[in-house]
Amino acid sequence: MEEDLETQVHYADLFFRPPDSRANAVQVIGDRVIRSLDLRSFAFQRRTIDAGHSWPEWRALADGWIREGNAHLEGQGLALDPVLSFELSDEGQPTSCLLRLKPSSATPPDGWFVQPDRLGLALVVPDAKDIDGSTIELLQAAVTFDARAGLVYLRIAESGFQIYLPLEPQY
């Protein structure tokens, strides 16, 4: 008796299953673990970053924008998420900094945008030197045929660099 086992989880499979009954799909490619998960909505402003800098310079720039933003938002009873967030190019370099409200607001102030909930893929790398075009390609290769890749972004946490690839349905 022969049995088949399918290891790919498709976008529609996850999309139509309630989040509380959805198991996290995991793909292991080499020594990298890619997880399928829900990406929660957030309110944000985007700040463009010039290429050609280093991770310490990009982090310092983002920290400055967060301090400046918090000073401006304080009077409105709002604050920015202290976790640094960057959109990445296909080469793994920051193209913009995402200043995120904490907590995310359903009705953000003028000039802010809301990114709705969506499905995504996540990969954690321990060091910035591990972020390059091959890392982005690895995430993009994990996208199923019934989904379309969004813009890759990164959040810097204590556990390392968390790289996210939002998924959109392929209609």
N, C-alpha and C positions, 0 to 999 in steps of 0.2 A: 504494500500500500504506500503510495507516494503522496506527500503533503507539500503544499506550497506555503511559504510564509512571506508576507510582504512587509518590508521594514520602512517603507516610505509612508509618511502621513501626509495626506493631501489637504490643501487649504480648505476645501469644502467640508472635509471630514471634521476639521476643527471648528470651522465657522458655524456649523449647524448643531454642534454639541454644546450644551450649556457649560459655562466655564467651571461650575462647581463639580461637574462630572468628567471633566476633560483631564486626561493624564498628560503630563509633559512628555512630548516626544523628544527623544535624544538620538543624535547621530554622532558616532565616534569616527573621526577621520584622522588616522595617524595618532598623534598624541593630543589632538584637539577635540573638545566636546562641544557640540553645537546643540543648544536646547531650543525647542519651540515653546513660545510662551505668549501671554497676553501683554501687550504694551499699553499701559494706562495713559489716559489723556493728560495733557498738560498745557498750560498757557505759557507762551514764550514770546520773546523778541529775538531776532537774529542780528548778530553783529559780524560783518565780514572781516576775515583775517587775511593778512598778506602772507603769501608763500615765502619760503626761504628762511624761516625761523626755526628754533629748536623747541622741544617740548617744555623746557623750563620757561622760555620766553612766552610761549602761548599760554601757559598756566598763569604766569604773572599778569599778563594782559587781561585774561578772564577774571582773575581775582580782583583786579582794579575795577573792571566793569561791574562786578557784583557789589563791591563796596559803594561805588557811585550810585548804582541802582537802588540799593537799600536806603541810602541817604535820601534819595528822591521819593521812594515809596513809603517811607516811615510815616509821613503825615496822613497817608491813606489807609493805614493799618495793614499794609501789605509788606511782604519780604520776599527776597529771592532765595531759591534753593542754593545752598552753599556747594553742592556737588557740581563740579565743572562738567559741562556738556559741549561737545564739538561735533559738527557735521564733518564727514571725511570724504576726501576725493577717492577715486579708484586706486590711487597709489597709497592710501592710508594717511594722507596729510590733512590737517584741519583746513577747512575752507571757510568755516564760520563758527562762531560761538553762539550757543543757545542759552539765553538768560531765561530761566524758568521760575515762575511764581511758585511759592511754597506756602500753603498747599495750592494746588492748581485751582483756579477760579473758573466757574462756569460762565461768569460774565466779567472778563478781565477789563482793565481800563483801556481807554482808546490807545491805539498803537500796538496792542498785544493781539496775538493770534492763539486760537485753541486747536491743538492737534487732538483729534478724537481717538478713542480706544481703537486698537487694531491688533492683529496677530503679528508676530515677528519671530525672528531667530536671534539667538544671543550666543556670544562667545566671550570668554574671559581670558585675557592674556596677562601674564604677570608684569611685563615690562614694556615700555614704549618702544624699545628696539625690536619687539616682536610684531609691531604694527607696520605692515607694508602692503604692497599690491597683492601679494600671494594670500595674505590674511583676508582681504576683501574678496578675492576670487573664491576662496574656500567657502565663505558665507554665501556668495552668489550661486555657487555650484549646488548648495543644499536647498535652493528654492525649487519647489515642485512645479511640474508642468502647468498646474492650474492656478498658479499665483504669479504675481509680478513683483519684482523687488522695488522698494522705495529707496530713499536716501539713507545711506549708512550713517549712523551717529555713534558717538562714544561718550561714556560717562566715566569719570575717574573716581574710583572708590578705594577703600582700604584693601579690598581683596584683589585689586588690580585694575586693569583697564577693561571695562565692560563695553563690548562692541555689539550694537544692535542693528539688525536689518529688518525694517518694517515690511510687511507683506500686504499686498492688495490683491483682490480677486482678479483673475484673468477672465474677462467676459468676452 
